[in-house]
Amino acid sequence: MTQLESAKRGIVTPEMEYVAKVEGLDPRVVMEGVARGEIVIPANKIHLSKNLKKLTGIGKGLRTKVNANLGTSFDYVNVEEEKQKLLVAVEAGADTVMDLSTGGDLRAIRKALMEICEVPMGSVPVYEAEFEAAKTKGSIFDLEPDDFIKAIETHAKDGVDFMTIHAGITLEGLRFMKNQGRTTWIVSRGGGLLAAWMMYHNRENPLLERFDDILDICRTYDVTISLGDSLRPGSIADSFDRPQIHELLVLGELVDRCRSAGVQVMVEGPGHVPLNEIQAQVIAQKKITKGAPFYILGMLPTDVAAGWDHIAGAIGGAVAGWAGADMLCYITPAEHLGLPTVEHVREGVIAFKIAAHVADIAKGIKGAWEWDLAMSRARYALDWETQLKLALDPKKAREIYEQRASKTVACSMCGPFCPMNLVEKFVQDAKKARQEVREILEKLTLP
């Protein structure tokens, strides 16, 4: 049985127990969330039997999770670097990773990453379909619907835990896009490939037509479907337009079909969204998909932060997480500019771990507030080792603290003028003075 099928029968699986322990919850709370479809636990049976050790629950009432994208490109094919990115991402706190490789031997790369991946791994099978078409058929336009399904089955057999399936883009949605007159049209790589195929053949989306076959594959291996948003806004000018909403309505129906088939499902979302619309985007997504876990790409509240998109995305991600988004797909400083380096990956994960934690404090997630309170107490006590231990990025915190060391017990910003020291000295002196007064009064014989 899949995790969803087990939960519907009232069975608490070892995977649910693991997630409950990590989250500090009763296992039955996790089981009930999975049964309602509000929580997913991506865990392909193949990966689970090998090296999937750090399970992750995604959904309502759980910590806001962070995903890190990896993968080669047409210009850069370096498998060892991608392996290093994976290890660095997990070390920095990524809860899941996705292999989005589009250059080199895609299956060999995926297998190499799977061998060292102890967290859930996702993928986009349509890239593999395109890759195989280029090798054997000459063009993506020569692909048949069976080729798309075969790619999905291959990824499932290789142990991929969750897959982006772009089944929500339709010919009607493309008509909406054409009539809308978008600023950035289609920015989804997988969605763009399918749209080109659909327009060339004037034929409906093969992933939608063959969705029952996809469900059979995913149920067999317990792969979580991540419904892709092909028509997500690629600029804040396109937020909440007709193509986006049309696709969301289709995704809502596909969520129902997944749950009925016993297949876990989450839904991907925008994208570029102005800050004042982020909460509404989350509410709409949750309402239309009946509370399915929401996996967001950003959100990016501005289009002009090139080189700093990880900061812009973290701002939007924190607001979205507060509003109810369940997993944030990180953005690196290289977003919109090029393939990220290992250091870019680390920076992106840390930025989004901060955003996720900020959201968790606002959502009242168990343990989030207590973490900050412990840091505040250590900071007031000038307990540097505890502060560095509690820091979200201990490595960076220690590096800065030691590089800019102080001659005093305080940091080098304030030194002897540290308000923590001054106020505490005053308080302690006052306590000492009060005690001395009490002792003097005890000895006095008053008239």
N, C-alpha and C positions, 0 to 999 in steps of 0.2 A: 504493500500500500504506500501511497505518497503521504507526506506529512499532513496534507489537507484531509485526505481520506481517513487517516488515523484519528485526527482531531475530531472529525465529525462523528466518529464512533466513541468518543470519550476516552481515547487511548493517549496517555502521556508517553511520548517516545523519548529515548535517551537524548536526542537532539533538542527536544523541548526542555528537558531537565537541564541540559548544558546552558541553554540560553537563559533560562530562569535563574540559574546560579550566578551567571555573569551580571545579569540585570538586577539581582537582589529581589526577585519576585517569587511568588508561589508558582510552581510548575503548572498548576491548573489554570492560572491566569493566562499564561502563555498559550496553553492548549486551547482555551476558549477563544483567544484572539486569532489563532490560526484557523479554528473552525469557522469563525465569522468571515474569514478572508481579510481581516484587518492587520494580520501579521504574516509574514512569510519567513521561512528559514531555507535559504538557497543551499541545497546539499545534494548534488547529483550522486546517485548510488555508487557510481564508479569512483568518483573522487573521494567519497566517504570511505570506501573500502581501502583506499591507498593512503593519502597524506593530508586529507582535509581535517586539520586539528583545531583550528580556531573558528568555530561556527559563529554565525551572526544572525540575529533576529532583526527584522526590519519592519517597523510598523507602529501602530498606536500604543502609547504608554511605554515605549522603549527609548533608549538613548538615540539621539539623532546620529545616523551613521554617515561615514564618508567613503566614497569610492574614488580610486585613482585609476586613470586611464593610462595604458602603456601601449607599446606596439611600434613596429617598423613603418617606414613610409617608402614611397618610390625612390626618394633621394637618399635615404639613410637606412641601410639594412645592417644592423649590428646586434646579433642575438645576445652576445655577452653583455652589451650595454643595457638591453631590455631586461635581462635577468637581474642586473644590478639595480635598475629602476624598481623592479618588483620588490627586492629585498629592502631597499631604502624606504619605499612607500609603506611597507608593513611595519618596519622599525619605527617610522614616524607616526604610526597610528591608523593607517588606512584599514577599514573594516572589510572592504572587498576591493578587487582589482578587475579591470577589463582589458583583454587583449584585443586591440583594434588594429592589428597589423594589416598593412596593404602592400608591403614590399617583401620580396624573397619567397621562400617556401612557407606558405602560411601555416600549413598543418605541422610541419617540423618545428616551426617557431612556437606554435601553441603547445605542442607536446613538451618542448624544452621548458617552457614557463610552468606548465602544469606539474612537472616533476619536482619543482622547488616551491610550489605555491601551497601554503598551509591555510590560506583564507579562501572564501568563495571566489571563484573566477567567472567573469561574464565574457560574452563575445557577441559579434554581429555576423551571423552566418552568410548574409547576402554578400559580404566582402569576399568570402570564399567562393561563392557562386560566380562572381565577376572574375576572380582570379583564374578559376578553372576554364571559364569561357575564353579568356584571353589566351590561355595555353592551348586549348583543344579546338575551339570553335571560331576563334578570331574576333568575336565581338559579343558584348553583353546582349545585343539584340538577337543573337542566335540562341539564347538560352530558352529552354522549355520549362514549364512549371515544375516538372519532375526534378530538374536540376536544382531549383531552390530548396525543395523538400529534402533532396539528397544531402545538401550542405548542412541543413539543420540536423539531420540524423547523424552525420559524421561528427559534428560538434558534440552532440549528446553522447555518442560512443566514446569520445575522447575525455569525457568527464566534466565538461563545462557545466557550471552550476546554475547560471541564469543567462538567458539570451535575449537580446533586443530583436523583437519581431515587428517589422514595420507593416502590420496588417491593416492599419487604420486609414492609410491613404487610398483614396478611391478616385475613379474618373469624375465623380460628382465634386469631390474635394478639389481636384485640379481645375474644374470649371469655376468653382468659387475663387480659386487663387487667380486665375486669368482675369476674371471680372473685377476682382478687388483692386488689382493694380498695385501689388506689393512693392515695398522698397527693396527688400532683399530676397524675394521669391523663396526658393528652397535652399536651406543651409545645412540640412541633414544629409550626410554623405550617403548613408544607406537609403534614405528616402529619395534622394536625387537619382540614384541608380534605378530604383523601381519606377519612379515617375517617367524617366526616359524610356524604359522598357514599355510601360503602359501606353505612352503617347505614340511610340513607334508602331506598336501593334494595334493601337486603338482597342485595347483589351483591359478587362478589370484586373486589379491587383491579384497575382497568383497566390500570394500569402493569405489573402482574404478568401479566395475561392477554395483553397485547400486547407483551411484552418482546422478542420476536423482531423486531417492527417497529422498536422503539427501537434494537436492535442494528444493524439495517440503516442507519438514519439516522446513528448514531454512527460506524460503519465508513466510510461515504461521506465524512464530513467529518473523520475522525479526532478525534472528540470523546471526551474521557476521561469515563467514567461515574463519578460519585461517589455510591455507594449510600447513600442517606439513612437515618438511624436515627429513624424516626417515633416509636418507643416508648422513646426514651432516657429515663433517669431525670431528672426535673426537680427532684428533691430528693434529698438523700443518703439519705433513708429508703427510696427506691425503687430504689437501686442493686442490681444483680444480681438483680432480681426476674424472675418467669416471662415477662412480656410482652417485656422486653428480650432475654432469652436466646432466646425463640422467634423473634423477628425476626432475631437474629444468625445463627441456623441457616439461615433462609431466605436471608439475604444471602450466606452461605458458598456455597450452591448457585448463586446468581446470579453470583458471581465466576467459578465454573467455566464458566458459559455465556458470559460476556463473553470470557474467554480463548480458548475454543474458536472464538468468532466473530471473533477478531483485534481485539477492542476493548479498549483500555486501561481499567483499573478500579482505583479505590481505594475504601476503605470508611470511612464516617463513624462516629464513636463518641460515647459520653457525654462531657459531660453533667455532672450533679452526682454526685460519687463521693467518699466519705470517703477520707482520705489512705491509710489502711491497706489499702484495696481497689484502689488505682490500678494497682499492678503486676499484680495478678491480672486486672484488666479488660483490660490490654494483652496479656497472655499468652493469655487466652481468645480475644480478637479475632484475634490473629495465627494461632493454631492452627486456629481454625474457618474462617478465610478463606485458609488455606494461604499465609500470608506476604504478603497484599495490603498495599500501602501504607495506613497507618492515619492518618486525618485526624480529629483530635479537636476537640470543641467545648468547650474549657476545658482540663483538667477542673476543676470547681469543688469544692473539698474542704469548703466550708461554705456554708450558705444565708443567712448573716446579714451579709454584707459589702457590703450595698447602698451605692453611692457609691464603693466601693473594690473592686469585683468584679474589676477588672483586676489588682489585687495578689493576691487570692485565686486567681484563675485562673492567674496566672503561677506561683504556688507549685505548684499541681496540674499545670500544664503541664510544669514542669521535671522533676517526678517521672515523669510519663507519658513524656516524651521520653527520659529515662534508661532507662526500661523498654522502649523500642522504638517509641514513637509517632513518626511521620514528618513530620507537619505539624500545627501548632497553629493553631486558629482563634482569633484574638484576642478579648478581651473588653474593653470600654471602661468607664470609670467610670459611664457611663449605663445599663449593662446592668440590666434589670429595672425601670428608672425612666423611660426615654424615648429618643427618637432622639438619637444622639450628635452633638455639635458637631465642627467641624474639629479643635479642640484635644483633644477627647476621643479622636478617632481617632488622633492623634499619640501621646498618652499610652498608648493601648492597644497600638499597634504596638511602642513602645519596651519596655514591660513584657514583652511576649511575645518580643521579640528577646533580651532578657536571659534569659528562661526557656529559649529554644531554645539559646542559647550555653552555658548551665550544663549542659544535657543533653548537648550535643556534647562538652564536656570529659569528662563521665562516660562517654560512649560511645567515647571515643578517636577522634573524627572528626579527620581530618588538618587540621592548622593551628590547631585550637582551643586546645590547650595552649600552643603557641608564641606566640599572640596575647597570652595572659595573661602569659607570661614576659617578653615585650618590654615590656609595661606595667609590670611589677614592676621591671625594670631601670631604666626611665625614671623611675619614682617614686623609687627609691633615689638616683638621680643628681640629683634635683630638676630634671629636664629637662621643664619645663612644656609647651613646644610639642609635644614628642613625646607626652607624656601626653594632651594635648587631642586630638591627631591620632588616637591609638589608642583613645580613649574610644568606647564604643558609641553614645553620643549626644554628639558633639563640641559641638553648639550649646548644649546645656544645661550641659555641663561648663565651657565657656568663660564662659558667662553668670555662673555662680556664682563662678568663680575671679576674674573681673574685678570683680564687684560687691563681693566681700569680700576685696579685695586686701590684701596684707601689706606692711609696711615692710622686710621681710627677703626673702631669696631663698626662704624656705620659705612655706607657706601661712599664713593668719591664724589658724588653729586653734592652732598651736604657736609660730609665730614663731621667736625665737632659741632656743627650747627644743626645736626639732624633733629627734627622736631620730636621724633620718637625718644631720643636721648634726653632732650631738654625737658620735655613734659614729664617723662618718667622720673627724671631726677627730682623735679619739683614735687611730684606726687610722693616719692619715697622720702624726700626731706620733710614733707608735711606730715607724713605718717610717723616719722621718727620724732619730730617735734611734739606731736600730739601725745606720743607715748611718754616722752620725757616729762611733759606737763602732768600727765596722770601720776607718774611716779613721785614727782615733787609734791603734788597735792596729797598723796597718800601719807607722806611723811609729815606734812604740816598739821599743827594743831590749831584749828581755827577757833577764834573767840565765839 
